[in-house]
Amino acid sequence: MQKKVLTFMLAFVLSLSFVTTASAMGYHESDIEKYIMGQLSNAKIPGGSVSIVTSGKEVYSASFGDVPETTSDLKIGSVSKVFTSLAVLQLADSKKLKLDTSVSELVTGFDGNSDVTVEELLRQTSGYTAEQSIKGDRIPAPDGKKGEYKDARINYAILGKIVEAVSESDYSEYIQKKIVKPLKLESTYTTDEMSGKDIVGGHDNIFGLPVAKRAVSNDDKEWDAVSATGIVSDAKDMGNVLSMYLAAGGQTLSYDQIEKIYSDGVDCGKTIFGTNGTSSLGWIKTKVGKQDVYYVSGAIDGYISAAFLVPGQDVGIAMLFDTSDVISGNDVISELMSNVVCLAIGEKARTIDSKAVMMPHIEFDVVYVIAFFASLLPMFMMSWWYRRTRNKGIGIVKTIVDVVVHIALPIVIYQFVPVIIENVLGNSLGSWFMIKKFLPECYYITLIVDAILLIGVPVKVIAAIVAMKKGPVDEDEEMAEDELFENLGDDAEKSDEDKEEKTEQITSDDVKQQESDETSEKSEKNEDENLDGSNDIADKDGKTITDISETEQGVSDDDNAEISDSKQDISELENVTEEIAAAAEEDDDIENVETKNDISETESQDEQADALKTQDEVVKEFKTRSGKNKKTEEYESSFEREAVKALETDEHENSDDTNDELKDIKSDSQMQTAVPKIKKRYSPQKGMPVKIVVEPDDNLDN
């Protein structure tokens, strides 16, 4: 009886615990969805999917952005380690291997003696570095210090070979048989099997912008091994795997092996939560608030993902995103994922800075631009270098030094860029292979800069040979170059002057056209007024005649006298109309006569004013009118031609020749012949016109 009561009480407590957990999870789900939707734009994430599970079921799942469903397939990169570590622990469960067994006892192909154990590979404390990889069938010896944590793909590449050797089957086949089918995973497979599969394309971040890319299989099997980064899955399948761990393994893995995962390991530095962590068997262990959190995260070109276990609250979270960005985006996405975990376990989440992704990229982009234009500088200075070489000379030794510098500089750049990237972004990117995969813009900018510098080698050699053959630049060449630049400047100035003259001419034509239009409008208006007056009278006359005709039809012979009077009135109206039209014509004639008189009076006044001018005044006026931009000068009277003669009598180098040409001039035709000859010896700076047009004058012949 007491046993039944205790059983009932235990069931009641467990049911309350389940209700409490469920309600709490419902609250956190709302916060999580709101947080993710609010931070996607700040983190510059194109799309992703999330699954939150307990030991018994999935409690929340969602997809965002361009990832259409939570069942959409994505490459999970380094989270593939979860499947490899699970496979190794299964083999340990079945007594086919021990974790403390030396790797050299399980697989062949080691270079040198290696005492690395299976457990050290799982914890990544084997001494292997991120740059090392399996070359064909040969496994290199560790380059690093054994016992220190170092995230290196080669650890799990070797574990994949161990799975194949111990299970006597292909890695992909083992995963499908022992993990995928028992856990009923519907979208999990290796990149070797991805042909024909519908996989969401990833995004590389280039110059701060996400650029879509097609999903492809791992292109370097030796380094990017399937067992390290080559699994494809979706959020729901990853959630099922986490549920298995939370349920103490079930039929897939024994609880003894689960306990080994939860044990402490070697210090691995800072985690994505900003806390210190330790390396477990395929997982990183850290503490968030009061809870122990185990996680695996990582990026592959175009994707980033993570899996989290919080056993203390029976919570598992899988997050997959279709982008990667080693400069800043990965750190921002890792911060977002850690904040989601914090919300799920009741901790506070931090808001992501909207500038966190772009600002580091802008700094890199500035460096790219500076490097590119700096590489072009020798090309820009080649003309200066050529002239300097011709003037000062250059020896064979100096030429060789210049060539060596041009060749050595690209080599130095190529060698030191990976070192710089490694110090700035992390030691896992210290090779051109990694830079090409995760930082393609840096890779191609470096190649372009090196290519430009190398192109300068033959260009400089050819220029040096030509400079040595031609020798120093002589005065004639310098004068020719100076004249070339001056001509270019004069052509530009002339072009500007032509534009100004065309503008002035267009403006003058517009003014004349406007005045002509106003005169025409005024004349048309007067004609219209006169025509309207005549038409009104004609209309009245027509109306009167029509009325009279109608009256004639309706009256008797006794009214003929009245009709006769009406006709007499019509005759009088016609006479009045003719008088009005005559008056209008007379007014127009008077207006035209007045206009002609005004013009004649103005011309007479101008002639009188010219007659009163002294010869010196006319000469002065002529010089003033010969402006820089004036191309023609018209002489409207013989008096002005006399002024030209007066100019020609001034003291100058050709005065005698000019006097001989002018002394016999007695007509306009003779003046027109003499002037072009005179013009050739005088420039506008001496007061003479650029072009002289002589109008005929009958008085000169008389």
Secondary structure, DSSP 8 states (H G I E B T S, - for coil): -HHHHHHHHHHHHHHHHHHHHHHHHHHHHHHHHHHHHHHTTTTT--EEEEEEE-SS-EEEEEEEET---TT-BEE-GGGGHHHHHHHHHHHHHTTS--TTSBGGGT---BSS----BHHHHHHT-SS--TT---BTTBB----S-TTS----HHHHHHHHHHHHHHHTS-HHHHHIIIIITTTT-SS-EEGGG-TT--B--EEEEETTEEEEE-----S-TTTS-HHHH-EEE-HHHHHHHHHHHHTTTTTTS-HHHHHHHHS--EEEEE-TTSSEEEE-SSSEEEEETTEEEEEEEEEETTEEEEEEEEGGGTEEEEEEES-B-TTTHHHHHHHHHHHHHHHHTT-------TTTTHHHHHHHHHHHHHHHHHHHHHHHTHHHHHHHHHHH---HHHHHHHHHHHHHHHHHHHHHHHHHHHHHH-GGG-SHHHHHHH-HHHHHHHHHHHHHHHHHHHHHHHHHHHHHHH-S--HHHHHHHHHHHHHHHHHHHHHHHHHHHHHHHHHHHHHHHHHHHHHHHHHHHHHHHHHHHHHHHHHHHHHHHHHHHHHHHHS-GGGHHHHHHHHHHHHHHHHHHHHHHHHHHHHHHHHHHHHHHHHHHHHHHHHHHHHHS-HHHHHHHHHHH--TT---EEE-SHHHHHHHHHHHTSS-TTHHHHHHHHTT--SHHHHHHHHHHHHTT--GGGT--SSEEE---HHHH-
